[in-house]
């Protein structure tokens, strides 16, 4: 744990704002070690505190920008850096239970000598954050808002989930879950916008927002969303692995999941009407560009480029498929929950590395279908020996369930589905190479299959 601040990257703050400068000095060492930090493969060369607000005594809300100037940006990342949301506790001596949340001690300025830690690990701070959401109002540029027709009870014990990667989530009394976004982009986050719109459509497959908070500085952005928690629910990834371990079939669950996914797509098409068909030629060009960029980062892709190009080339000449619409954008088994006999869809942020405007744009629903089909393959490869037939049956059952509710069959859009699966597999190769090299053989196996015509 850092005890002092060593010389390093430049810290930017107003000349009159020494607390910002001293905090930024601590954070430049701590940020890169967090699992939700996106620039782990690039050193932080600049750290700017964009906004600092006292949320309540002993707790500061910060928006900080981590820059990577003069460092080449990997594909899928912002070359200018990223903005992160932090809630920092400030105490003379933090409680022993907060040791893992400790960031360091401020060395200068008005906060000199005080200990700083991640306040989301502090139950007291988590309780006060819920109180802010229960009683809408403002704190500097922060705006706390809620559905006026819903009442959130107080005195709900908080616990921080350990499973989150790109965000942080607090569960309150097994009744509500608060997702605190870590990487912040200007605009309305889809994880607030989409569930709210679906709730208005009466779609019960997505938990509706109960309360949320946002900021107006340095630009309008969503910071967090409170939704009902589904106690006893299990995510699709866990259920699939259980079925594999027990040697059980998963086709019934996959079929029902396909129907549920189609229901969500139909509700999305109504909530965000588009009516337009996608330009397959433009989509193929974008996919090809992503492939070319990925090859520079993962040379293992190079032998398969000609075959993968054929998948995108076929997309440019096939039928347009279903109309483009708002979609989930990052659908896989970890983004669905099963409670009782019902499936629910969560986490509508889309792929966090993509710009917010792209994640909110109308796209082909085939992209979501392809994401789930890839997820069945991922699950099947978690056990040895690999069970390709298990994945194939799940894929067939999911598509059949989807077709029964959507009115069109993804399997009959072969060129469209192959192109989107290929694009997804390229994304997976890039992700695994950057974050989980041991998992790289999983998407590479799909790359080898999809590079063969008809794969």
Secondary structure, DSSP 8 states (H G I E B T S, - for coil): ---S--S-SEEE--TT-HHHHHHHHHHHHHGGGSTT-TTTTS---EEEEEEEEEEETTEEEEEEEEE-TTS---TTS-TT-EEEEEEEEEESS--GGGGGGEEEE--SSTTTT-EEEEGGG-HHHHHHHHHHHHS-EEETTEEEEE-TT----S---EEE-S--SSEEEEEETTTEEEEEESEE-SB--HHHHHHHHHHHTT-TTS--EEEEEEE-SSS-EEEEEEEE--TT-EEHHHHHHHHHHHT---HHHHHHHHHHHHHHHHHHHHHT-------HHHHHHHHHHHHHHHHHH-GGGGGGHHHHHHHHHHHHHS---S--B---SS-SGGGEEEETTEEEE--TT--TTS-HHHHTS-B-THHHHHHHHHHHHHHHTTSSS--HHHHHHHHHHHHHHHHHHHSS-GGG-HHHHHHHHHHHHHHHHHHHHHH-GGGHHHHHHHHHHHTSTT-
